Structure formats: C-alpha cells, structure tokens
Amino acid sequence: MRRNTRGRKLGIAGCLLAGLAAATVVTAPAARAQSAAPTRVEGLNCSTPTIGYLNDQWYYGISCDAWGTTKWWVNVNCSNGVSRSDGPHTTFLNVLLYCPPGTTVTKGWVSYTG
C-alpha cells in the first residue's frame, strides 16, 4: 500500500555559508543558510545540496531524480524576503536556483508529491 506524500516538505539541516568559489575576493555573508535534501524517499532520490556563489549571485543547487508519479520542486528563500521555486519536475535534473544580486540564500529545500 502506498502512503500519501502529497504536500510533503523535507526536513532541514543547517549549513553555514563559508568561502567563495569565485576568482574575485568577496567577503562571505554572515547569514546562516539552511538546506535540505532527501537521500531516498519513495519515488525521489536527491544529491547533497550545495550553496554557492557564481556570477555575483548566491545560489542553492541540487540534483534529483524521480520515478512513478512523483513530482518535485526546488525552493529557496533569500535574505531580502524573496522566495523562488522551480518545478514541477518528474525526471533527473540538476537545478541551481539563484537569489537576486546582493542577497544571500537563507533556506533551500526540495518539496514533492507522490
């Protein structure tokens, strides 16, 4: 028997922003970022999430693969109060979700239905 996973939100693991992968010298923001990713949930399998800095913008990145009827979304909250979402997706995809320039990622997560 299959459990109903509609509207399920994955747990959050803390992640402190540190360092930059950019060639220019930039001070890492003091904000604490949170991210979450499932390792394996019914019809969804995701990688370990990343929070990075590219082209003068902070991003939340993750790769997920779904099977069956599972649909998934990548979500991010930014330090200026902006929230962004990308999806629904039903197959393997690498997603980088950017915050606006001058802001940082405060929380990133994957949500899904199954």
C-alpha positions as CSV (number, residue, x, y, z in Angstrom):
1,M,0.0,0.0,0.0
2,R,1.4,3.4,-1.0
3,R,1.5,6.2,1.5
4,N,0.1,9.6,0.6
5,T,3.0,12.1,0.3
6,R,1.1,15.0,-1.2
7,G,2.4,18.3,0.0
8,R,5.2,16.8,2.0
9,K,8.2,19.0,2.8
10,L,11.6,17.6,3.6
11,G,13.4,18.3,6.8
12,I,16.1,21.0,7.2
13,A,19.7,20.5,8.0
14,G,21.8,23.6,9.0
15,C,24.6,24.7,6.7
16,L,26.9,27.7,7.4
17,L,28.0,29.7,4.4
18,A,31.8,29.8,4.1
19,G,34.2,30.9,1.5
20,L,33.7,31.6,-2.2
21,A,34.4,29.7,-5.4
22,A,34.8,32.9,-7.3
23,A,38.1,34.3,-8.5
24,T,37.5,37.8,-7.0
25,V,37.9,38.5,-3.3
26,V,34.5,38.8,-1.7
27,T,33.5,38.5,1.9
28,A,31.2,35.6,2.6
29,P,27.9,36.8,4.1
30,A,27.4,36.3,7.8
31,A,23.9,34.9,7.3
32,R,23.2,31.3,8.3
33,A,21.8,29.3,5.4
34,Q,19.7,26.2,5.8
35,S,19.3,23.4,3.2
36,A,17.6,20.1,3.0
37,A,17.7,17.1,0.6
38,P,16.3,13.6,0.9
39,T,18.7,10.8,0.3
40,R,15.9,8.5,-0.8
41,V,12.1,8.9,-0.4
42,E,9.6,6.6,-2.1
43,G,9.8,8.0,-5.7
44,L,12.6,10.6,-5.2
45,N,16.4,10.4,-4.9
46,C,18.5,13.6,-4.4
47,S,22.1,14.5,-4.1
48,T,23.6,16.5,-1.2
49,P,22.6,20.2,-1.8
50,T,25.1,23.0,-2.3
51,I,25.0,26.7,-1.6
52,G,27.4,28.5,-3.8
53,Y,28.4,31.8,-5.4
54,L,28.6,32.3,-9.1
55,N,28.5,35.4,-11.3
56,D,28.0,37.7,-8.3
57,Q,25.0,35.8,-7.1
58,W,24.4,33.2,-4.3
59,Y,22.5,30.0,-5.3
60,Y,21.0,26.8,-3.9
61,G,21.8,23.8,-6.1
62,I,20.7,20.2,-6.0
63,S,20.2,17.2,-8.4
64,C,17.2,14.9,-8.0
65,D,15.7,12.0,-9.9
66,A,12.0,10.9,-9.6
67,W,10.1,7.9,-10.8
68,G,6.5,6.8,-10.8
69,T,4.1,9.7,-10.3
70,T,6.4,11.7,-8.1
71,K,6.7,15.5,-8.9
72,W,9.3,17.6,-7.2
73,W,10.2,21.3,-6.8
74,V,13.3,23.2,-5.7
75,N,12.7,26.1,-3.4
76,V,14.9,28.9,-2.0
77,N,14.4,31.8,0.4
78,C,16.7,34.8,0.1
79,S,17.9,37.4,2.6
80,N,15.7,40.1,1.1
81,G,12.5,38.1,1.7
82,V,12.2,36.8,-1.9
83,S,11.2,33.2,-2.4
84,R,11.7,31.3,-5.6
85,S,10.6,27.9,-6.8
86,D,11.5,25.7,-9.8
87,G,9.3,22.8,-10.9
88,P,7.4,20.6,-11.1
89,H,10.0,18.1,-12.4
90,T,9.4,14.4,-13.0
91,T,12.8,13.1,-14.1
92,F,16.5,13.6,-13.3
93,L,17.6,17.3,-13.3
94,N,20.4,19.5,-11.9
95,V,18.8,22.7,-10.6
96,L,20.6,25.9,-9.5
97,L,18.1,28.4,-8.0
98,Y,19.7,31.9,-7.7
99,C,18.9,34.7,-5.2
100,P,18.9,38.3,-6.6
101,P,22.3,40.1,-6.7
102,G,23.3,41.5,-3.3
103,T,21.3,38.9,-1.3
104,T,22.2,35.5,0.2
105,V,20.4,32.2,0.4
106,T,18.8,31.8,3.8
107,K,17.0,28.5,3.2
108,G,16.8,25.9,0.4
109,W,14.7,22.7,0.2
110,V,13.0,20.2,-2.0
111,S,9.3,19.6,-1.8
112,Y,7.5,16.8,-3.6
113,T,4.2,15.0,-4.2
114,G,3.9,11.3,-4.9
